């Protein structure tokens, strides 16, 4: 049995799909599982215990290059089972064209009804379960049934070797010294950025959070502000707070960590050693949770953006806290903005609330 699973979109989405491999292997240990993913997700699946191989889907490549690449994948692998979970649609057509016997996955748009012969219709906008559980339920036509009691059993894995962690920390400490920061303090990761249109906390509040944590735990932590180049706008408000003259005393204990500078594996190696991670609904929050780092997640009350569907999946639930604005939100897909009486509701999450939850789960 050769199973090809297509989830070629965001990192967090791919992480929440990886449990499908574990569930298939649980029933069919001999199965070969191949994941078709976006290039940015590849490092997450290195050394994965249940995914035998990853292939990259280059969604932005020219069409003739994409079709040639996907055709080559299907003719080389000759999968017996194909699942579409999210991302590029072209593999659905190629799976049909090459006559893969079992073509399952999420039936949503018209072409999935045309090309998937074992697809599953799901109303994910109803948010009756977590995204990971929706994905696991796609295996039902294969004779593999998901039970809620197995949620923790099939939660995601990210494997880092001790050598990777050691090397990653050595590089990180070297970079700290170059920035004039003395290594050795426990780390609190603050990740203000995100992709997509999900509601986020004010970037100024992330800056205020650092000041409050410093006030509560003076000179105890290094505050690592993790980001990628696309997060520039999310850093502006934070820097306006932290760069004030009265906050200069913190300049040797705040480090802006570009997560792509030395690669995702190095970033994850450093993150795995953190005492706390605070961030919105984004892939990095999922990574931190899977690595076992204590997480405070800040989530939107809008139905399809909610923590019920997109919350971090952790093997240690006591180390994960979710904060949502205390409002009655009637929106399903997107914010009503000024038509809503609670407009800018994320501001109802107070900095003190985050400090309280963080203190409860950190190992001090």
Buried (B, 14 or more C-beta within 10 A) or exposed (E): EBBBBBBBBBBBBBBBBBBBBBBBBBEBEEBBBBBBBBEBBBBBBBEBEBBBBBBBBBBEEEEEEBBEBBBEBBEEBEBBBBBBBBBBBBBBBBBBEBEBEBBBBBBBEEBBEEBBBBBBEBEEEEBEBBBBBBBBBBBEBBEBEBEEEBBEEBBBBBEBEEEBBEBBBEBBBEBBEEEEBEBEBBBBBBBBBBEEEBBBBBBBBBBBBBBBBBEBBEEBBBBBBBBBEEBEEBBEBBBEBBEEEEBEEBEEBBBBBBBEEBEBBBBBBBBBBBBBBBBBBBBBBBBBBBBEBBBBBBBBBBBBBBBBBBBBBBBEEEBBBBBBBEBEBEBEEEBEEEEBEBEEBBEBBEBEBBBBBBEEBBEE
